[in-house]
Amino acid sequence: MLFPTDLASFLDIVRQHGDAAYSLMFAYATSHSLLLALFAGYATHSGAFALGPLIAVCWFGSFAGDVVRFWIGRKYGVRLLAKFPWLERNMRTAIRLADRHYLLMILFHRYPHGIRGAAGFAYGMSRLPWPTFLALNFVAAGLWAGSVVMAGYAFGQVSEKLMNDSSSALGLVMLVAFLGLSWILSRKLDRIAERS
């Protein structure tokens, strides 16, 4: 089977390629893929991942991704803005927010879709010192990884109680609905952030 056609087959593939699946989760966590982390939490409930290592992989991936973006923003941010003037207005707004509200931004920038990638660059271009950023980013990455993976895990528990093994299609529909709702909520948070 080249591509799994049901949830059980997909989870079996994840189980068979455990180390590669953890590496994939690390890579996605560096890019802040909220939906994949939610799904991984769901897959953890099904035994495809181990909960502790998955949270750790997502935690350190998220932390590392923001550190790299901070470094790029600190070292090359001004030159990059000069090359891409269409980004400058939005980035200047993000930099002002980072200078004024860095604690709240670092704690919550991982959740809304679209803000997460730009925020790391803005922190690097702001006046935020490296040690403060590293400490807050480490804590925020851990909170994000734990909450998102556990939300997916909790959804797995609830969905298991609502269905039996013969109705895996219902489970897939519920998972898609859960991920869709998460995406819609993150888009709404994006719009709220753009207005402020």
Backbone torsions as a table, in degrees:
resi	resn	phi	psi	omega
1	MET	NA	120.5	-177.3
2	LEU	-76.0	-44.8	-179.5
3	PHE	-132.9	131.3	-177.4
4	PRO	-65.0	141.1	-178.5
5	THR	-104.4	-8.0	175.9
6	ASP	-141.8	167.1	-175.2
7	LEU	-61.6	-40.6	-179.2
8	ALA	-62.3	-41.7	178.5
9	SER	-64.9	-40.8	179.3
10	PHE	-63.1	-44.4	179.3
11	LEU	-64.6	-34.8	175.8
12	ASP	-63.4	-40.2	178.1
13	ILE	-63.2	-42.3	178.0
14	VAL	-62.1	-42.9	179.1
15	ARG	-62.3	-40.3	-177.8
16	GLN	-68.7	-28.9	-176.5
17	HIS	-117.6	52.0	-173.4
18	GLY	-53.1	-54.8	-177.2
19	ASP	-63.2	-41.6	178.3
20	ALA	-64.8	-36.5	179.4
21	ALA	-66.2	-38.6	176.3
22	TYR	-65.7	-39.4	177.4
23	SER	-63.0	-41.1	177.3
24	LEU	-62.5	-42.1	179.0
25	MET	-63.9	-38.6	176.6
26	PHE	-60.8	-47.2	-179.7
27	ALA	-61.3	-43.6	179.4
28	TYR	-68.9	-33.5	178.2
29	ALA	-67.4	-32.7	176.9
30	THR	-65.5	-29.5	177.9
31	SER	-94.4	1.7	174.8
32	HIS	67.1	51.5	179.1
33	SER	-85.9	95.1	-178.8
34	LEU	-61.1	-45.6	-175.2
35	LEU	-65.7	-38.9	179.4
36	LEU	-68.1	-36.3	177.0
37	ALA	-65.7	-38.3	175.6
38	LEU	-62.1	-45.6	179.2
39	PHE	-63.6	-39.0	178.8
40	ALA	-62.9	-37.0	175.0
41	GLY	-62.2	-40.9	176.0
42	TYR	-62.6	-44.1	-180.0
43	ALA	-65.7	-29.6	177.6
44	THR	-63.9	-40.4	178.4
45	HIS	-61.5	-31.6	179.8
46	SER	-84.2	-0.2	177.7
47	GLY	90.6	6.3	-178.8
48	ALA	-74.8	-30.9	176.7
49	PHE	-126.2	160.3	169.6
50	ALA	-93.4	136.1	-171.9
51	LEU	-61.0	-51.9	-177.5
52	GLY	-59.6	-53.2	178.6
53	PRO	-61.6	-35.3	179.0
54	LEU	-64.6	-45.1	177.9
55	ILE	-61.4	-43.2	179.8
56	ALA	-62.0	-43.7	-179.9
57	VAL	-63.5	-44.8	178.5
58	CYS	-65.7	-39.0	179.6
59	TRP	-60.5	-53.9	-175.9
60	PHE	-72.9	-30.4	174.4
61	GLY	-65.3	-45.2	179.2
62	SER	-63.2	-44.1	178.7
63	PHE	-60.3	-49.5	-176.9
64	ALA	-63.4	-40.6	179.9
65	GLY	-61.2	-42.3	179.5
66	ASP	-71.9	-32.9	176.6
67	VAL	-63.6	-43.3	178.8
68	VAL	-63.4	-45.3	179.5
69	ARG	-64.0	-39.1	177.1
70	PHE	-60.6	-47.3	-179.1
71	TRP	-60.6	-44.9	179.2
72	ILE	-62.5	-43.9	178.3
73	GLY	-62.3	-40.7	-179.5
74	ARG	-68.1	-42.4	-174.0
75	LYS	-84.4	-40.2	-171.4
76	TYR	-122.8	2.0	-171.6
77	GLY	-55.8	-48.5	-177.0
78	VAL	-64.2	-42.2	179.2
79	ARG	-65.6	-38.1	179.2
80	LEU	-66.5	-39.4	178.3
81	LEU	-64.2	-34.7	178.4
82	ALA	-65.5	-33.4	-179.8
83	LYS	-80.0	-24.1	-178.2
84	PHE	-126.1	75.8	-175.6
85	PRO	-62.9	-24.5	179.2
86	TRP	-67.2	-19.0	177.3
87	LEU	-87.6	-18.5	-168.7
88	GLU	-59.1	-45.9	-177.4
89	ARG	-59.4	-50.0	-179.6
90	ASN	-65.1	-39.8	-179.2
91	MET	-68.1	-38.7	177.5
92	ARG	-62.1	-38.3	175.9
93	THR	-62.7	-44.7	179.3
94	ALA	-64.2	-37.6	178.8
95	ILE	-65.5	-43.9	177.7
96	ARG	-60.3	-43.5	177.8
97	LEU	-63.2	-39.9	179.4
98	ALA	-65.0	-38.0	178.2
99	ASP	-66.8	-38.2	-176.0
100	ARG	-86.6	-41.0	-170.8
101	HIS	-127.3	42.9	-173.2
102	TYR	-60.4	-35.0	-178.6
103	LEU	-62.1	-52.4	-179.9
104	LEU	-66.0	-39.8	-179.6
105	MET	-62.9	-45.4	-178.5
106	ILE	-65.4	-37.3	-179.8
107	LEU	-69.8	-32.0	-171.2
108	PHE	-117.2	-3.7	-175.7
109	HIS	-68.3	-16.3	-177.4
110	ARG	-76.3	-18.7	-172.7
111	TYR	-85.1	-48.4	-180.0
112	PRO	-70.9	140.3	178.7
113	HIS	-68.3	135.2	174.4
114	GLY	91.9	-24.0	-178.3
115	ILE	-84.3	-32.8	-170.6
116	ARG	-57.7	-46.7	-178.8
117	GLY	-65.7	-43.1	-178.3
118	ALA	-73.0	-29.7	-175.7
119	ALA	-62.0	-41.4	-179.9
120	GLY	-59.4	-42.0	177.0
121	PHE	-64.4	-41.8	-179.5
122	ALA	-64.0	-40.1	177.5
123	TYR	-60.6	-41.8	179.1
124	GLY	-64.3	-31.5	-179.9
125	MET	-87.8	-8.8	179.7
126	SER	-84.5	-174.8	178.5
127	ARG	-86.7	4.3	-177.3
128	LEU	-62.4	124.2	179.9
129	PRO	-74.1	151.8	-179.8
130	TRP	-52.3	-51.9	-175.6
131	PRO	-61.1	-39.4	178.4
132	THR	-64.5	-45.1	179.2
133	PHE	-61.5	-47.0	-177.6
134	LEU	-60.3	-44.4	-179.1
135	ALA	-65.3	-48.7	-179.1
136	LEU	-66.6	-39.1	-179.8
137	ASN	-64.7	-39.3	179.5
138	PHE	-62.3	-46.4	179.2
139	VAL	-65.6	-46.0	-177.7
140	ALA	-64.7	-38.3	178.4
141	ALA	-64.1	-39.4	177.6
142	GLY	-66.0	-42.6	178.0
143	LEU	-63.2	-42.3	179.5
144	TRP	-62.9	-50.9	-177.1
145	ALA	-60.2	-46.9	-179.8
146	GLY	-63.1	-45.2	-176.3
147	SER	-70.0	-41.2	-176.9
148	VAL	-71.7	-46.6	179.8
149	VAL	-63.9	-41.5	179.8
150	MET	-68.3	-32.5	175.8
151	ALA	-63.7	-43.6	176.1
152	GLY	-64.3	-39.2	178.3
153	TYR	-63.2	-45.1	178.9
154	ALA	-62.6	-39.4	176.6
155	PHE	-61.5	-38.9	177.2
156	GLY	-61.0	-41.3	178.6
157	GLN	-64.2	-45.3	-178.8
158	VAL	-64.8	-44.5	-177.4
159	SER	-67.5	-32.0	178.2
160	GLU	-64.6	-37.6	179.1
161	LYS	-69.4	-26.3	-176.6
162	LEU	-88.0	-11.3	-177.8
163	MET	-143.2	164.4	174.4
164	ASN	-110.7	178.8	-175.2
165	ASP	-60.9	-31.3	-176.6
166	SER	-73.8	-10.9	-178.2
167	SER	-112.8	49.8	-179.0
168	SER	-65.8	-24.9	176.6
169	ALA	-63.0	-39.0	176.7
170	LEU	-63.3	-40.2	177.8
171	GLY	-62.2	-41.0	178.1
172	LEU	-65.3	-42.4	177.8
173	VAL	-61.7	-43.1	179.1
174	MET	-64.3	-40.3	178.0
175	LEU	-63.2	-45.9	178.9
176	VAL	-61.7	-41.5	178.0
177	ALA	-63.0	-42.2	178.7
178	PHE	-62.9	-46.8	179.7
179	LEU	-66.6	-38.7	177.3
180	GLY	-63.0	-43.4	177.6
181	LEU	-63.3	-40.7	177.2
182	SER	-61.0	-42.3	179.9
183	TRP	-65.1	-44.2	179.5
184	ILE	-61.0	-43.5	179.2
185	LEU	-64.8	-38.9	179.1
186	SER	-67.2	-35.3	177.0
187	ARG	-65.7	-40.0	177.8
188	LYS	-63.5	-40.0	177.0
189	LEU	-64.5	-35.3	175.5
190	ASP	-58.6	-48.2	-178.4
191	ARG	-63.2	-39.0	177.9
192	ILE	-64.1	-42.2	179.5
193	ALA	-66.2	-35.5	179.5
194	GLU	-67.4	-32.7	-179.5
195	ARG	-71.9	-27.4	-176.3
196	SER	-88.1	NA	NA
